[in-house]
Amino acid sequence: MNKTDKNVALLSILAFIILIAAYANHFHNGFHFDDFHTIVNNLYIRNLSNIPAFFHDPRMFSVDPEHWGLRPMVTTTLAIDYWLANGLNPFYFQLSTFVWYVILGVMIFFMYKNLLQKVSASTWIPYIALFATSWYMLNTANAETVNYIISRSDVLSTFCVVAAFLIYIAYPNKRKYYLYIIPAFIGIFFKEIMPVLIILLFFYILLFERNLSISDLFKTTNFKYLIKTVVTLLPLTIINLVTQYYLMSANTAIQGTTNPFVPYVLTQTYVWIHYFISFFLPTSLSADTDFTIIKNLLDERIIMGFIFIILYATVIFKTSKKPQTRPIAFGLIWFGAALLPTSLAPLAEVTNDHRMFFPFIGLAFSATYSIALYLINHENKLKNNQLAKISLIAVAICILGLNTYGVTQRNKVWKSESSLWLDVTQKSPENGRGFMNYGLTQMEVGNYKDAISNFEKAKLLTPKYGAVYINLGVAKNAIGLPQEAEENFKKAISLNPESYKPYQFYTKYLIQNNRYEDAKEVGEKALAINPTSSDVYELLLKTYNQLQDWEKLTTTAKDYLEILPNNELAKKYLAAGLNKTPYYTEAENNDNKTKITNYINQSLAMYNAGKYQECINLCQKVLKLDSNKIEAYINIGAANNMLKNWEEGIKYLNKALAINPNDKLAIGNLNWAKSELKKKDK
């Protein structure tokens, strides 16, 4: 090992230590946003035996039908993490993503080094490759992708692209075995970005192996090289098309169609400026931006976007002319090619921080080499200028140091749902979803006043966002406004009649208000829309148990156990259904005792107020909770006596005496009912 290799090895170890230090405060960060429907509430990742089905059943990716689709390798890694963690400990999920991220960084270093060695023999090449890798790995903007667990799809799909690309460029003699296709094929099952690999390989071959510039591609004399390159990449293209077709045909959810094509694409020209600047100045990051499409074609942002694209294309054309500057062109091509999938397919969100993860590999390479090329060209001057050397090292430390600090700060933002969504409300004040989700965090800690305030802000910003009304319903019910709560639940259903969520939360509301018959009807609608939700299953099981509908309780418990065979709650409800004996959790038993006491006291108050039917209704609720509550039978019997329903009174008083034959109140009321019935018969 020569001196340069030793220095690079030591610096690599130092860079690794800095990377760990930067992300040290992220390993216990929790689940966020889409993590809940793909991980936390996803029953299928809790059983490794489901892994084969991940590759053909789109329902297993998410508990939400709106997100059903196939990303089977992502779901597989989540199932493995769940198994390793023996539950939903986020540490294992975060650690898993980080390990892949580190290995990705190692591959990026060798990829950069390999590319640079094709155009330069400078001894600085390993240092340039290492700095570019460090700048990318420590870039503050990448913190979202690393922290946001479901966004490992970006980490792992990028990993596969880089692996395939590195194999192709590093082992040209092995191409006949098509080894590079293996990681490319696997990557398709992480995320649909493999067409970008084909673009990258196409330009790599033409720029570095055919020694052509971009302008050379338009010359008829070079047409044969274009054809040869296309033929070379044909196997990869065919495999990609076939696999993509399979994945698309299996998907049941249609996503990314909420914005019109032309305004969306034009808006992306300005979004590219945002992404480009964010690499160098990652100061305006937001987990959920309030940026929307720009409909006015003469908007200054669209004009700026067009100017940027023209300058961007011009730089690529000019830097592709000389072999020495082609790494700059290729890095910029990587940046643009990686952005194309999300720029040409109209998605619901115009911009997202995690979309920068893959493109920044190219931008880090291009930016670093642009600076390094100047230094290489002035190498002799730098050797004799100690101040310049110190300044250069200081600038490098400053760039990496500021990004390291930025990563630690973004990790703090991603610590909890509360910290994340508070940051969103501050960075994206026009984002209704941000206020709604921050309101949720306040509701979870019992701060209903602030929760409702944030929900109302969200409603003003997004009046057709059904989730806002769901959460308003939950909050209103919690503060004792059931009528307002119900109005909000019904509004949510009217806005999203095809979504199971408003039905699910309305069912929970109905159960909380002891309206089990209504809960049964609404809950069954929720289950019909989404037959994979654990929350809906458990709400319905509780409802059937309360209604003593043993047949449906048994059937639903069996259906639940088919999805989650070891679920103890489902097993207990199944036993209750088979034995026709209600099952209550410890919490429910404690809650039921309180309810029973309240119902009995209320029934006595109704009796004393002469509201005998209300007294009977309250005691019927008691009997659903405890069929052996003697006070309920006595009160029903006494109330029926006052209503002169003597036979009904006798029936319930006899049930009371079957529990306690010596109860004097029951005996007295029974004797009265019998004597009055005899008078009636005479």
Order of alpha helices (4+ residues) and beta strands (2+ residues): alpha-alpha-alpha-alpha-alpha-alpha-alpha-alpha-alpha-alpha-alpha-alpha-alpha-alpha-alpha-alpha-alpha-alpha-alpha-alpha-alpha-alpha-alpha-alpha-alpha-alpha-alpha-alpha-alpha-alpha-alpha-alpha
